[in-house]
Amino acid sequence: MRILLVEDDSLLGDGIRKSLSHLGFTVDWMRDGKQGENALTSEEYAAVVLDLGLPQQDGLALLQSVRNKGLRTPVLILTARDGKLDKLKGFGLGADDYVVKPLDMEELAARLRALIRRSAGHASPRIRLGTVEIDPDARQAWCGGKPVDLSAKEFAVLELLMQNAGRVLTRAQLEQSLYGWGDSADSNTIEVFIHHLRKKLGSDFIQTLRGIGYTVGRPE
């Protein structure tokens, strides 16, 4: 899942980016509020990790601006401010969760996955579709009750498709979720991942709509 990190502290931002990348996220990192808002309004993200004390534009102003524009991307506020009024103001402006520094990276990842899961309408951590089941938190997949060995990118493609079951995703949408700014992908990368997933999960599990994209059915 591709997320946006808006954090001006270089050491902390680099640590969060590396840790979340290791835990299965694709992370775009912006260092001030203006850059963060520009990224959020021009790209599609599963969630945002937002610091409050930002240069150019503070986090609360950014949050208010994007919510006024109708953007509903889940936002987790990350800040050293632990006062009740700051929390209430953040929630009032449309924040979905709030974590106070210093933080545990695995907890941050778990909270992000919960936000993304709820925004997609999934109450349970696991998603099941026919004989295929995934656990995004554990990064595990099963087919017919048996574990399936997937690469990190293969799992990311499968997770995105199952999170959006019943919806057609274009190749560009899949690539944007897998690769952050500055990353590059071969022209047939998504097709290769889809091919591998079909070999492991069944040839008819992922459907192709020629000239449009890929889809899986609705979850149970």
N, C-alpha and C positions, 0 to 999 in steps of 0.2 A: 504494500500500500504506500502511495506517495503522500507525504505530509510536508507541511511548511513549518520551518522553525524560524521564529523572529526573535533574535537574541543578540545584544550588542557586546556582551562579554566574550572576547575571543577564546579564552581558555575553556569556559563553560560551554560555549556554543560548539566548539570543536569536539569536546567530550560527549555532548549529547548527540551530535551528528554521528560520530563513530559508534557509540553504544547502540543507538536506535537502528543504524544500518546493520550492525551485527545481529540485531534481534529481528531482522526481516523487513524493515521499513526502507523506503527510498526517501531521502531527506534533501529538500532544498533549504538552504540556510541564508536568510537575509539579516543584515546587521542594523537596520534602522526602520522606523515605522513607515516611512514613505515607500521604501523598497518592498516592505512586507505587504502593504496595501496594493501596490502595483502588481506584485506577483499573485496575490490572492484573487484579484479581479481579472487577471488575464490567463490564469492556469487553473486546472481542476485538481483539487486536493481532497484526500479523504478526511483530513483533520489538520488543525493548526495548533502548534505550541507557541504561545505568545507571552513574551516578557512584558512587564508594564513600564519599567524605566528605560525607555528607548529614546535615542536622539531623533531629531527631525519631527517626529510625531509619536506621542506616548501610546502605550498599548491600549488604554481605554478609549482614546480618541480614534485609533484604528478600528477597534471593535465596533464602536458606535457607527462609524462611517460605513463599514461593510454591511452591518445589519440594516442600516437605513437604505442601502442599495438592494436589499432583499437576499443577500447571500446567507445561506443556511449551513455552511460548512461548520462542523463541530469545532469549538474552540476551547482549548485547555490553557488556562492562564498559569504562567510560571513566574513567580516573583518572590522577592525577599520581604515584601510587605505582608505581614500576617494579621493586620488589624481587621476587626469585624466590618468596619465601614467600607474598607477597600474591597473585601469579598462581596458584600452586599451590592456595592455599586457595579462590580464586574458582572455578577449574576443578573442584575437589573438591566444591563446593557446587552445581555444575550450570551454570556459565557456559559459553557456547559460543564466545566469542572475547574478545579483550582488546586494547585500544588505549590507549597511553600518551599523555597530553597533553605538548606541543601536537600537534595532529593535522591531517592533510590531509583536507578535507571530501570530496573525490572518492574518496579511499581509504576513508573511513568509509562512504560510500554503497555502494561496491563490496563491502565486507565485509558490510554489511547485506543486500544483494541475494543474496550467496552463502549467508548463513545462511538466508534465507527460501527460497531455491531448494532447499537441502539438506533443510530441514524438510518441504518438499512432495514430496520424493523425486525431484527433478530433478538429475541430475549435470551436464548441459550447460546453459550459459547460455540457449540457445535452446529454445523449446518449439514443437513442431509438432503440428498436428491437422488431418488431411486436407490441404487446399490452403492452410491458414492457418498462418503461422509468425510468432512474435514473438521479439524480443531485448530482455528487460527492462533489461539494462544500457545498451544503446544507445537504448532507447525507440523502437524501430522495429518495423513490422509489414509483412508481405507476404501477398498472396493470389494463388495461382497463380504465384508467383515474381516478381510485380510489387509494388513498394512501394505501401503504402496510407497515405494522409494521414489521421491521426487527431488529434483534439484531446487534450490532456493527460488530461481526464476520460474520454474514450472509450477511450484506451489503458489507463487504470487499470481500467475495467470489464472490458475484454477480458483484461487480464493476470490479474485475480482469477478470472475464469471459467476461464481455461486453466490456472492454477495449481491449480484445484480441479476439473479435468475429471472428469466422471462423478458429481459431487456437485451436488445442487440447492442454490442459494444464494437466500435470500429477498431481497426488496427491502430490508428493514431491514439485512441483512448487507452488501449492496452499498453502501448509504448510509453505514453506519458506517465502511466502508473508505475512502470518498471524502471524508467530512467529519469534521473534528475537533470537539472541544467548542467551543461558541460559534458554530459555523458552522450555516447553515440551508440547506435545499434545498426547492424546490417539490415538491408532492405527486406530480407526474408526471415528475420529473427523470430517474429511472432508466429509465422507459419511453421517454423521448426519446433517451437514449444507446443503448438497445437498438435502437430504430428506425434510428438512424443507422448503427450497426454492421451491421445486417442489409442495409442498402442498399449498404454498401461491401464486405461479405464474403460476401453471399449470404443469401437469406431464410430458409434452413433451417439455417444454421450454429448459431444460438442457439435453443434450444428453450424454450418456455414451458410450465410446468405450472401450469395455472390455479389460483389460490388458494394456490399454494405458492411458486413462484419461477422461476428460470432456470437452465439447465444447458447445457453443451457435452459432446460425447462424450469418450472417453478418448484421451490422446495416444498417438502412435506410438512 
